Structures are given as C-alpha cells and as structure tokens.
Amino acid sequence: DALRVRLFGKGGHGSRPETTIDPVVLAASTVMRLQTVVSREIAGGETAVVTVGSVRAGTKHNIIPDEAELQLNIRTYTPEVRTRVLAAVERIIRGEAATAGAEKEPEITEIDTFPVVINDADAVDRTMAAVSAVLGTERVVDPGQVTGSEDVGIFATAAPGQVPLCYWLFGGADADEVIAAQRAGTFERDIPSNHSPSFAPLVEPTLTTGVTALTTAALAWLDGGRPAR
C-alpha cells in the first residue's frame, strides 16, 4: 500500500513560531512515531514494513509553512496484519495532528495498492526446472519470502487457479564483488539495492543470462512442458 498524507498547520514567520501551528514539527513527530508501528504493534513472528519515502514542506528558511506532505509505503503479507498496520498508521497521523493543535484534520489518500504476490508451486517447479537445466542449478536460488512488491500479483488474485504465477528475482551485480562482500559481512553496505542511485547492473553477463532465462521459461510452457531446445 502507498499513501499520501497532507498535514495542515498554520503558517507564519520563523521569528514568531508562537503564532503558528508548525506542520514541519508535526511531520517530524509523525515520521518518528510511525517507526513504532512495526516494532511495537506487530507480533515478532509477523512481517511488516512502514517506510516514509517522501517529506515535503516549506519553501524558505524563515517561513513556517501551512502544510506538509508525507508519502508512505507499507508492506505486509497477510490481510490481518495489513488491516492492523493501516489502522495504526491512520491513528498515529490523526493523533499527532490533534496533539499539535492542528485546526484541520489530516488528509490521507491512497496512491496505489497491490495484493500479495503468491507464486503457484507447480508453475515454479516447471519453470525453474527448465531454467536450472539451461543455466545450472547453482545459479537458481530460492530467496524465501521477500518484501518487494509487484502488481503482477493482480493476475493471480483475479483468476486463482487459472493464472499460474511464477515471479522470480534476477540478479545483475558483479559476482566477484558480491562474493567478497558476503565473505566480509558487508553485503548490505557494499552491494547497492534496486532504486539505489549506485545501482548499476553489469551489461554482461546480465543481458545474456536474462534473455536466456526468459526464453527458456517461455519455451517450457509453449512447448508443452518439454525441455527447451
């Protein structure tokens, strides 16, 4: 789930904050309080991620603006946890606004929402068997559950049993750098993730491997399940 939140204050001059309701301070306290949703409201065995990816407020250093905007990204695996997280997020946003003395209720709007991506077990076995046969079993790894999101899950959700989904992740980092970082225990620090400004897949063998995997998977289905030639 992605949300846009408008927090309304009362603008004024930076020299006279007592005449204002500062939405910058309100936004800051809201961001900090939202960090407690996962750590204090979700059971340890459950998974949830709450990220504030955008904070916008003001135009000049000596002017207190009249509103601030947050953009949130929320990731959950189950409907129950999703409901609880969304409710907690809304409660905190409205509660912080009330505490700040905001004269207008926050505005919370949905940017987009996707269902959980659930792979079809038989489709995964069929597809990955074909890919492994061509690329080698050592190059196909099950990463387990991941918190990345993808709207392709809508197909499987809309037609359960009719659209056997097999969604896989594809790596393009320098293999030597990855191995070195893993051995040094610095993988999270040294290997850029997607959306990082430092993310830059190697052209080769990334391009050739990706095309091979995709065509192999397609042929495994188009050719009646027989091994790709």
N, C-alpha and C positions, 0 to 999 in steps of 0.2 A: 504494500500500500504506500502511496505517496500523498502527502497533504501539504496544502499551502495555508499558512496561518497569518492573519493580519492582526496585529496588536495595536490598539488605539490608545494614545495618551493625550497629552495637551502640550502643544509646543510653546516655545518661548526662547528668551535669550539665555545663553550659557551663564551669564553673570547673575541671573535671578532664578535658580532652579526651584525656589520655594513657590513660584507662581505657576509651575508646570507639573505635569504628570509624565515623567520621563519614560518613553517607550523603549529606549536603549537599555536602561536598567531593567525594565520589565522583561525585555527579550533575553538579557543575560541571565536573569534569575530563572526564567523558564527553561532555557537551554540546560542549565546546571541541574535543575530539578528533574528534567526528563531523563537524566542519566540514572536516576534511581528506579525507573520502571523495571528494567531487566534485572538489576541487582537486588531489588527488594520486593518485587511483586510477582515475579515468575519463579516457579519451582526450579531447583537446581538441575533436575533431570530434563527440563524442557529447554527449548531453544527460541530465542527472540533477539532481534537486533533493532535498536532505535538509533537512527543517525539524523542529526541536523546538518544537512549539506549546504544550506544557504542561509545567511543572515544579512538582511539589508535594512539600513536605517540612516537617515540624515544625509545632508549634503555639504555641511561646513562645520568646522571645529567649534565655533562659538554659538551654534544654534541647536537648541534641543528640538528635535522633530516632533511631529504629532502622531506618527505611527511607525511601526517596524514590521518587517515581514520575515517569517521563517519558512523554510521548506524542509519537510521531514520525509525520511524513508524508513519504512517499517517492514520487517521480515519475520514471518512466523511459519510454523509447519502445520499447525492444527487449527481448526475453527475456534476451539475453546480458548486457546492462547491468543489468537488474533483478537477475539472479542474482548478479552481482558486487557490486552495491551492498548487497543484503540480507546477503550473506556478510560483507562488510566491516563493516557495522553490527553484526552479531552478534559478530564477532571483537573489535571495539573495546569493546563493552559488557562482554563477559566478561573481556577483558584488563584493563580499568580496574578491574573488581571484584577481580581477582586481585592487581593492583598495590596496591590499597588494603588488602589483607589481609582482604577480606570472608570470613566463615566460611560463607556460604551463596551458592550460585550465583544470579545474576540470573534473574528470571522474565520471559520475553519472550513475549507473546501477540499474535496478530493481531486487530486491531479490525475491519478490513474490507479488501477488495482488489477492484479493478476492472480489466478488461482495457483496453488502449489503445483509444481511440475512433478508428476509421478510417472516414472518410466514403466512400461509394460515389460514384465520379466521375460516372457517368451521373445518379444521383439529385441530386447537387449542381447539375449543369448544368441539369437540368429544373426544379428548384425555384428556383434563383437567377435563371434567365431569367425566370420568371414574376414573382418579386418585383421584379426590376430594372425590368420593363416597367411596373409599377404605381408603385413608389417612385422610380424613376430610377436609372440606372446609377451616378451619382456617390455614391449612398447605400449601395451594396453594395461592400464592400472585402474582399479576401482577406487575412487576417492572417498566413497561413502557419501553421507549427506553433506550438501553444501548450501550456503545461504544465498548464493546468487539467484537472481530471478530471471524469468524468461517468459514472454507472452505466448510462446508456442504451446504452453500447457493448456491454453484455452481449447485447442483442438481436441485433446484427450478428454477434457472435462465436459465439453459439449456433446461428445459422442462416445461415452465409455464403452469399451469393448470393440468399437468399430474403427477407432483410430489408434492403433498400437504404437505408442510413442517411444522412441529411443533417442534421448537427448544426451550428447556427450560433450565433454570439455576437451579443448585442443590446446596443447602447449606449443609455444614458439620461441622460448628463451634459449640462450646458448647453453647447451648441455654441460659443457665443462664448468661454466660459471655456476650453474645450478648445483652440480655435484660438490663443487668446492664450498659453496655457501651452506649446503646441508651438512657437510663434514665439520664446518666451523661453527655450526649452530647459529648462523646469521642469515638464514633464508629469508625471513620476513623483512629484514633490514636491507639486504643487498639485491633481492630479485624483485623488480617492480611488478605490481599487480596491474591488471587492466584498469583503465581510467587514470592511472598514474601518469604525470607528464613525462616520466622517464621510460614509459612502456614503449618498447621498440622491438618487435619480433624479428628474428633473422629471416631474411628473404628465403634463403635456402639453408637447411632442407625443409623449412616450414611450408613453403608453397607446394613443393612436390609431394610432401607427405600428406598435406591436407587434401589435395586433389585426389591422391591415390585412395585415401580413406573414404572420401565421399563417393567416388565412383565405385569402389568395391562394395560399399554398403548398398548403393542403388542396385548394382547388378545382383547382389544376394537376394533382393526382393523381386526384381524384374525377371530374373532367370529361374523363378520357381524354387528358390532356396538352394540351388546347386552352387558349388564353389565358383567364385568369379574367375574368369579366364583372362 
